[in-house]
Amino acid sequence: MKNNLIYTIKEYDPLLDSSNMSIEDWQKIAEDIEDEYENFDGFVILHGTDTIAYTASALSFILEGLSKPVILTGSQIPIFEVRNDAKDNFLTSLVLSSCFDIREVCIYFSNKLFRGNRTRKVSSDLLEAFNSPNYHILADCGIDIKVYHQYLFKPDEQLSKLNVKKSLNPNVGIFYLFPTITVKMLKSFLKPPIEGIVLVSYGAGNIQSEREDLLEILKQAVNRGIIIINVTQCVQGTVNSSYATGQVLNSIGVLPGFDMTAEAALCKLSFVLGLEDKTLIEKKAMILKDLRGELSRNVNII
C-alpha cells in the first residue's frame, strides 16, 4: 500500500442536495473524469446519500472501458459534526481508489465497498445505510482491508480504452404495481414522450394475471416501441418467469430485468435508449445483456 496519497479536490459550484441531481449532473461528472482520466490513478466522488445509487449506476454505463476505480461516498452525519462518519468514508475511499486494482464504479460506505450498480440505500437513519442485496461486497475495511478480487468486475478486453457515452435519454420512468391500480393510471404513465419504463412487479416478477385490461395497455405500449423492464419489488431476489403470472409479461414483450435494482434498470434504460446508432431490437438485446456487472441470471444470496 502506498505511504503517500496525493490528491486534488474539484469543488462544484453551487453544491447540490443530491435530491436535485439530474442527467446533466451525471454528464458533468463523467466529463470531468474524462478530462482528468490520464492524470490520476482513481477518482472519489463525494455525494449525498439519497440518490447516490442512481449516480453510481448511471456512471457505470456512461464510463465504458473504465480501467480505474471511481468510488462514490458520502455520510449520514455531516462532516462538521464532532461525531460523524464522513471522515472515515472519505479517507478509506481515497485509499481504495489509489492502492487497489479496481476497474469499476463503486460505492463505499460504513466499512464496505459495493458495486455501484448493485447498491441500494436501505436505511435513512442507520450508519450502515447501504446494501448490495444480490451481489457480494467488493471489500471489507476493518483494521485490515480485505478486497474480494473474485467479485471485482472484469472489463471486456476489447474495451480497454475509456469511451465516455454521455447521450442519455431522459424519457424513462419507474412504475410500481399495486393492488388498486387503474387503467387510467397506467395509460397516463405510458403517454408520450415516455420511451422506456421499469415495471416494479410483485415477488418473482408477477402481475395481476386476471387484469387483462392492464396487460393490454402494456402490450400496446410494447407494440409502440416502448421498452419495459420487469424487476421485483423485493429487496432481494430475481425475476423468475417460471410462474404463470410472470410468463404472461414475457409473452407480451416485457423484458425480464433478472436481479437488477430499480435504480440500475432505470439508468440502463436511459443509457441504452440514448444510443442512436442502435436499432430497437439491438437495444432490447443490450437490456438483456450484462453490460457492467449489473445483473446475473443466478442470484448470489449473501
The 8 nearest C-alpha neighbors of each residue, nearest first, counted from 0:
[[1, 98, 2, 99, 94, 97, 3, 95],
 [0, 2, 3, 98, 4, 97, 94, 99],
 [3, 1, 0, 4, 98, 94, 5, 97],
 [4, 2, 1, 5, 0, 94, 6, 97],
 [3, 5, 6, 2, 1, 97, 94, 93],
 [6, 4, 3, 7, 97, 39, 93, 40],
 [5, 7, 4, 8, 39, 93, 42, 41],
 [6, 8, 9, 5, 39, 42, 10, 4],
 [9, 7, 10, 6, 43, 44, 11, 42],
 [8, 10, 7, 11, 31, 44, 12, 6],
 [11, 9, 8, 12, 14, 13, 45, 7],
 [12, 10, 14, 13, 9, 15, 28, 8],
 [13, 11, 14, 10, 15, 9, 24, 16],
 [12, 14, 11, 15, 10, 16, 24, 19],
 [15, 13, 12, 11, 16, 10, 17, 46],
 [16, 14, 17, 13, 19, 20, 18, 12],
 [15, 17, 18, 19, 47, 14, 20, 46],
 [16, 18, 47, 19, 20, 50, 15, 49],
 [17, 19, 16, 20, 49, 50, 47, 15],
 [18, 20, 17, 16, 21, 15, 50, 24],
 [21, 19, 17, 18, 24, 22, 15, 50],
 [22, 20, 24, 23, 19, 25, 18, 26],
 [21, 23, 25, 24, 26, 20, 167, 169],
 [22, 24, 26, 21, 25, 27, 20, 28],
 [25, 23, 27, 21, 26, 22, 20, 28],
 [26, 24, 22, 28, 27, 23, 29, 54],
 [25, 27, 23, 29, 24, 28, 165, 30],
 [28, 26, 24, 30, 29, 25, 23, 31],
 [29, 27, 31, 25, 30, 26, 24, 32],
 [28, 30, 26, 32, 27, 31, 33, 25],
 [31, 29, 33, 27, 28, 32, 34, 26],
 [30, 32, 34, 28, 33, 29, 27, 35],
 [33, 31, 29, 35, 30, 36, 34, 28],
 [32, 34, 30, 36, 31, 35, 29, 163],
 [33, 35, 31, 32, 36, 30, 37, 29],
 [36, 34, 32, 38, 33, 37, 31, 39],
 [35, 37, 33, 32, 38, 34, 39, 40],
 [36, 38, 35, 39, 40, 34, 33, 32],
 [39, 37, 35, 36, 40, 34, 41, 32],
 [40, 38, 41, 37, 36, 35, 42, 6],
 [41, 39, 97, 67, 38, 96, 42, 68],
 [42, 40, 96, 68, 39, 67, 97, 69],
 [41, 43, 69, 70, 68, 96, 44, 40],
 [44, 42, 70, 71, 69, 45, 92, 93],
 [43, 45, 71, 46, 70, 72, 42, 69],
 [46, 44, 72, 73, 71, 43, 47, 89],
 [45, 47, 73, 72, 44, 51, 48, 71],
 [48, 46, 17, 73, 49, 51, 16, 50],
 [47, 49, 51, 50, 73, 46, 74, 17],
 [48, 50, 47, 51, 17, 18, 120, 52],
 [51, 49, 53, 52, 48, 17, 18, 54],
 [50, 52, 54, 48, 53, 49, 55, 46],
 [53, 51, 55, 50, 54, 119, 118, 56],
 [54, 52, 56, 50, 262, 51, 55, 57],
 [55, 53, 57, 51, 56, 52, 58, 25],
 [56, 54, 115, 52, 58, 53, 57, 51],
 [57, 55, 116, 53, 59, 263, 54, 58],
 [56, 58, 54, 266, 59, 55, 60, 53],
 [59, 57, 61, 55, 60, 56, 62, 54],
 [58, 60, 56, 57, 104, 62, 61, 55],
 [59, 61, 58, 57, 62, 63, 270, 291],
 [60, 62, 164, 58, 163, 59, 63, 165],
 [63, 61, 163, 60, 59, 65, 58, 162],
 [64, 62, 162, 65, 161, 61, 163, 60],
 [63, 65, 161, 158, 160, 159, 162, 66],
 [64, 66, 161, 63, 62, 67, 102, 103],
 [67, 65, 102, 64, 103, 68, 159, 161],
 [68, 66, 102, 41, 65, 101, 40, 69],
 [69, 67, 41, 102, 101, 96, 103, 70],
 [68, 70, 104, 42, 43, 41, 105, 103],
 [71, 69, 105, 43, 106, 104, 68, 44],
 [72, 70, 44, 106, 43, 45, 105, 107],
 [73, 71, 45, 107, 106, 46, 108, 44],
 [72, 74, 46, 45, 47, 48, 85, 88],
 [75, 73, 85, 76, 84, 77, 48, 72],
 [74, 76, 126, 77, 84, 73, 124, 48],
 [75, 77, 83, 74, 84, 78, 85, 80],
 [78, 76, 79, 80, 83, 74, 85, 75],
 [77, 79, 85, 80, 83, 76, 86, 84],
 [80, 78, 77, 81, 83, 76, 82, 85],
 [81, 79, 82, 78, 77, 83, 76, 85],
 [82, 80, 83, 79, 78, 77, 76, 84],
 [81, 83, 80, 84, 76, 78, 79, 77],
 [84, 82, 76, 85, 78, 80, 81, 77],
 [83, 85, 74, 86, 87, 76, 88, 75],
 [84, 86, 74, 78, 88, 83, 87, 89],
 [87, 85, 89, 88, 84, 90, 78, 83],
 [86, 88, 90, 89, 85, 91, 84, 109],
 [87, 89, 85, 91, 86, 90, 108, 92],
 [88, 90, 92, 86, 87, 91, 85, 93],
 [91, 89, 93, 87, 92, 88, 86, 94],
 [90, 92, 94, 93, 88, 89, 87, 95],
 [91, 93, 95, 89, 90, 94, 96, 88],
 [94, 92, 90, 96, 91, 95, 97, 89],
 [93, 95, 91, 97, 92, 96, 98, 90],
 [96, 94, 92, 93, 97, 98, 99, 91],
 [97, 95, 41, 93, 68, 94, 92, 98],
 [96, 98, 94, 95, 41, 40, 99, 93],
 [97, 99, 95, 0, 94, 96, 1, 100],
 [100, 98, 101, 95, 97, 96, 94, 0],
 [99, 101, 102, 98, 67, 68, 97, 96],
 [100, 102, 68, 99, 103, 67, 151, 66],
 [103, 101, 66, 67, 68, 65, 100, 152],
 [102, 104, 68, 101, 105, 69, 65, 152],
 [103, 105, 69, 115, 59, 70, 68, 55],
 [106, 104, 115, 114, 70, 113, 71, 69],
 [105, 107, 71, 115, 113, 70, 72, 112],
 [108, 106, 112, 72, 111, 113, 71, 92],
 [107, 109, 111, 110, 88, 72, 106, 112],
 [108, 110, 127, 111, 126, 88, 107, 84],
 [111, 109, 140, 108, 139, 141, 112, 107],
 [112, 110, 139, 108, 109, 138, 107, 140],
 [111, 113, 107, 138, 137, 106, 136, 108],
 [114, 112, 136, 106, 137, 105, 115, 107],
 [113, 115, 105, 117, 116, 106, 118, 104],
 [114, 116, 105, 55, 106, 104, 117, 118],
 [115, 117, 56, 263, 293, 118, 114, 55],
 [118, 116, 114, 115, 131, 293, 260, 134],
 [117, 119, 131, 115, 116, 130, 52, 114],
 [120, 118, 130, 129, 52, 121, 131, 117],
 [119, 121, 129, 128, 122, 130, 118, 52],
 [120, 122, 129, 128, 119, 130, 123, 127],
 [123, 121, 128, 124, 125, 120, 129, 127],
 [122, 124, 125, 128, 121, 120, 75, 49],
 [123, 125, 122, 126, 75, 128, 127, 76],
 [126, 124, 127, 128, 122, 123, 75, 121],
 [125, 127, 128, 75, 109, 124, 84, 74],
 [128, 126, 125, 109, 129, 108, 122, 130],
 [127, 129, 122, 126, 125, 121, 120, 123],
 [130, 128, 120, 121, 119, 127, 118, 108],
 [129, 131, 119, 118, 132, 121, 120, 128],
 [130, 132, 118, 117, 134, 133, 119, 113],
 [133, 131, 235, 130, 134, 234, 301, 118],
 [134, 132, 131, 299, 298, 235, 300, 236],
 [135, 133, 131, 132, 299, 136, 117, 301],
 [134, 136, 301, 137, 150, 131, 133, 299],
 [135, 137, 113, 138, 112, 134, 111, 131],
 [138, 136, 112, 147, 113, 146, 150, 151],
 [139, 137, 146, 112, 145, 147, 136, 111],
 [140, 138, 111, 145, 144, 110, 141, 146],
 [141, 139, 144, 110, 111, 143, 145, 138],
 [140, 142, 143, 144, 139, 110, 145, 111],
 [143, 141, 140, 144, 145, 139, 110, 91],
 [144, 142, 141, 140, 145, 139, 146, 138],
 [143, 145, 140, 139, 141, 146, 142, 138],
 [144, 146, 139, 138, 143, 140, 147, 141],
 [147, 145, 138, 148, 137, 144, 139, 140],
 [148, 146, 137, 149, 138, 150, 145, 151],
 [147, 149, 151, 150, 146, 137, 138, 101],
 [148, 150, 147, 151, 152, 137, 146, 153],
 [151, 149, 148, 147, 137, 152, 135, 136],
 [152, 150, 148, 149, 137, 153, 101, 147],
 [151, 153, 154, 292, 103, 150, 102, 291],
 [152, 154, 151, 155, 102, 156, 103, 292],
 [155, 153, 156, 152, 64, 158, 102, 65],
 [154, 156, 157, 158, 153, 159, 64, 290],
 [157, 155, 158, 159, 154, 64, 153, 160],
 [156, 158, 155, 159, 64, 160, 154, 63],
 [159, 157, 64, 156, 155, 160, 154, 63],
 [158, 160, 64, 156, 157, 161, 66, 155],
 [161, 159, 64, 158, 162, 65, 66, 63],
 [162, 160, 64, 65, 63, 163, 62, 159],
 [163, 161, 63, 64, 62, 160, 164, 65],
 [162, 164, 62, 61, 63, 165, 161, 33],
 [165, 163, 61, 166, 162, 62, 63, 60],
 [164, 166, 26, 61, 167, 163, 29, 270],
 [165, 167, 273, 164, 168, 274, 270, 26],
 [168, 166, 273, 270, 269, 165, 169, 272],
 [167, 169, 269, 273, 170, 272, 270, 166],
 [170, 168, 171, 269, 167, 22, 172, 273],
 [171, 169, 193, 194, 168, 192, 195, 172],
 [172, 170, 195, 196, 169, 193, 194, 269],
 [171, 173, 196, 197, 174, 195, 265, 170],
 [172, 174, 197, 196, 198, 175, 265, 199],
 [173, 175, 198, 199, 197, 176, 172, 196],
 [176, 174, 199, 198, 177, 200, 173, 232],
 [175, 177, 200, 199, 174, 180, 178, 201],
 [176, 178, 180, 179, 175, 200, 201, 206],
 [177, 179, 180, 176, 207, 181, 206, 201],
 [180, 178, 177, 181, 176, 182, 184, 207],
 [179, 181, 177, 178, 184, 182, 176, 185],
 [182, 180, 183, 184, 179, 185, 213, 186],
 [181, 183, 185, 184, 186, 213, 212, 180],
 [182, 184, 186, 181, 185, 187, 180, 188],
 [185, 183, 187, 181, 182, 186, 188, 180],
 [184, 186, 188, 182, 187, 183, 189, 181],
 [187, 185, 183, 189, 188, 184, 182, 190],
 [186, 188, 184, 185, 190, 189, 183, 182],
 [187, 189, 185, 186, 190, 184, 193, 174],
 [190, 188, 186, 187, 193, 185, 191, 220],
 [189, 191, 187, 188, 193, 192, 186, 220],
 [192, 190, 193, 189, 194, 170, 188, 187],
 [191, 193, 170, 190, 194, 189, 171, 169],
 [194, 192, 191, 170, 171, 195, 189, 190],
 [195, 193, 225, 170, 171, 192, 226, 196],
 [194, 196, 226, 171, 225, 227, 193, 268],
 [197, 195, 172, 227, 171, 173, 198, 228],
 [196, 198, 173, 228, 227, 229, 174, 199],
 [199, 197, 229, 174, 228, 200, 175, 196],
 [200, 198, 175, 230, 231, 232, 174, 229],
 [199, 201, 231, 204, 176, 205, 232, 198],
 [200, 202, 205, 204, 232, 231, 203, 206],
 [203, 201, 204, 231, 205, 233, 232, 200],
 [202, 204, 238, 239, 205, 237, 231, 201],
 [205, 203, 238, 200, 231, 245, 202, 201],
 [204, 206, 245, 201, 244, 200, 203, 202],
 [207, 205, 208, 244, 200, 201, 245, 204],
 [206, 208, 210, 209, 205, 244, 178, 213],
 [209, 207, 210, 244, 206, 211, 247, 214],
 [208, 210, 207, 211, 212, 206, 214, 213],
 [211, 209, 212, 208, 207, 213, 214, 206],
 [210, 212, 214, 213, 209, 215, 208, 207],
 [211, 213, 215, 210, 214, 216, 182, 209],
 [214, 212, 216, 215, 211, 210, 182, 217],
 [213, 215, 211, 217, 216, 212, 218, 210],
 [214, 216, 218, 212, 213, 217, 211, 219],
 [215, 217, 219, 213, 214, 218, 220, 212],
 [218, 216, 220, 214, 215, 219, 221, 213],
 [219, 217, 215, 221, 251, 220, 216, 214],
 [218, 220, 222, 216, 217, 221, 215, 223],
 [221, 219, 217, 223, 218, 222, 225, 216],
 [222, 220, 225, 218, 224, 223, 219, 226],
 [221, 223, 219, 224, 220, 218, 225, 252],
 [224, 222, 220, 221, 225, 219, 218, 226],
 [225, 223, 221, 222, 226, 220, 194, 279],
 [224, 226, 194, 221, 195, 220, 223, 227],
 [225, 227, 195, 221, 224, 196, 194, 228],
 [226, 228, 196, 253, 195, 197, 254, 225],
 [229, 227, 254, 197, 256, 255, 198, 253],
 [228, 230, 198, 255, 256, 254, 199, 197],
 [231, 229, 199, 256, 238, 200, 204, 198],
 [230, 232, 200, 233, 204, 199, 202, 201],
 [231, 233, 199, 200, 201, 202, 234, 230],
 [234, 232, 231, 235, 202, 236, 201, 203],
 [233, 235, 232, 132, 236, 231, 260, 133],
 [236, 234, 132, 233, 133, 237, 258, 300],
 [237, 235, 258, 233, 133, 298, 234, 238],
 [236, 238, 258, 257, 203, 239, 231, 298],
 [237, 239, 203, 204, 257, 230, 231, 255],
 [240, 238, 203, 241, 237, 204, 245, 242],
 [239, 241, 245, 246, 242, 238, 204, 243],
 [242, 240, 239, 243, 246, 245, 244, 203],
 [243, 241, 245, 240, 244, 246, 239, 205],
 [242, 244, 246, 245, 247, 241, 240, 208],
 [245, 243, 205, 247, 208, 246, 242, 206],
 [244, 246, 240, 205, 242, 247, 243, 204],
 [247, 245, 249, 243, 240, 248, 244, 250],
 [246, 248, 250, 244, 245, 249, 243, 251],
 [249, 247, 253, 246, 250, 245, 251, 252],
 [248, 250, 246, 253, 252, 247, 251, 254],
 [249, 251, 247, 248, 252, 246, 253, 245],
 [252, 250, 218, 248, 249, 253, 247, 221],
 [251, 253, 249, 250, 254, 221, 248, 218],
 [252, 254, 249, 227, 248, 251, 228, 255],
 [253, 255, 228, 229, 227, 252, 256, 249],
 [256, 254, 229, 257, 228, 238, 253, 230],
 [255, 257, 230, 229, 228, 259, 258, 254],
 [256, 258, 238, 237, 255, 259, 296, 294],
 [259, 257, 237, 294, 236, 256, 295, 238],
 [260, 258, 294, 256, 257, 264, 293, 263],
 [259, 261, 263, 262, 264, 117, 258, 230],
 [260, 262, 264, 263, 265, 259, 230, 197],
 [263, 261, 260, 265, 53, 264, 266, 52],
 [264, 262, 56, 266, 260, 116, 265, 261],
 [263, 265, 261, 267, 262, 266, 259, 268],
 [266, 264, 268, 262, 267, 263, 261, 197],
 [265, 267, 269, 57, 263, 268, 264, 270],
 [266, 268, 270, 264, 269, 265, 263, 271],
 [269, 267, 265, 271, 266, 270, 272, 264],
 [268, 270, 168, 266, 167, 272, 267, 271],
 [269, 271, 167, 267, 273, 268, 272, 266],
 [270, 272, 268, 273, 274, 269, 282, 267],
 [273, 271, 269, 274, 270, 168, 268, 282],
 [272, 274, 167, 168, 270, 166, 271, 275],
 [275, 273, 271, 272, 276, 277, 270, 166],
 [274, 276, 277, 273, 272, 278, 166, 271],
 [275, 277, 274, 278, 273, 281, 282, 272],
 [278, 276, 275, 281, 274, 282, 279, 280],
 [277, 279, 281, 280, 282, 276, 275, 283],
 [278, 280, 282, 281, 283, 277, 224, 272],
 [279, 281, 283, 278, 282, 284, 277, 285],
 [282, 280, 284, 278, 279, 283, 277, 285],
 [281, 283, 279, 285, 284, 280, 271, 278],
 [282, 284, 286, 280, 285, 281, 279, 287],
 [283, 285, 281, 287, 282, 286, 280, 288],
 [286, 284, 288, 282, 283, 287, 281, 271],
 [285, 287, 283, 284, 288, 282, 267, 268],
 [288, 286, 284, 285, 283, 289, 256, 254],
 [289, 287, 285, 286, 290, 284, 294, 283],
 [288, 290, 294, 292, 291, 293, 287, 295],
 [289, 291, 288, 292, 293, 285, 60, 294],
 [292, 290, 293, 289, 59, 60, 152, 154],
 [291, 293, 294, 289, 290, 152, 295, 116],
 [294, 292, 291, 116, 117, 259, 289, 263],
 [295, 293, 259, 289, 258, 292, 257, 296],
 [294, 296, 297, 298, 258, 257, 289, 293],
 [295, 297, 257, 298, 294, 258, 237, 289],
 [298, 296, 295, 299, 237, 258, 257, 294],
 [297, 299, 133, 300, 295, 296, 236, 258],
 [300, 298, 133, 134, 301, 297, 135, 295],
 [299, 301, 133, 298, 134, 132, 236, 235],
 [300, 299, 135, 134, 133, 132, 136, 131]]
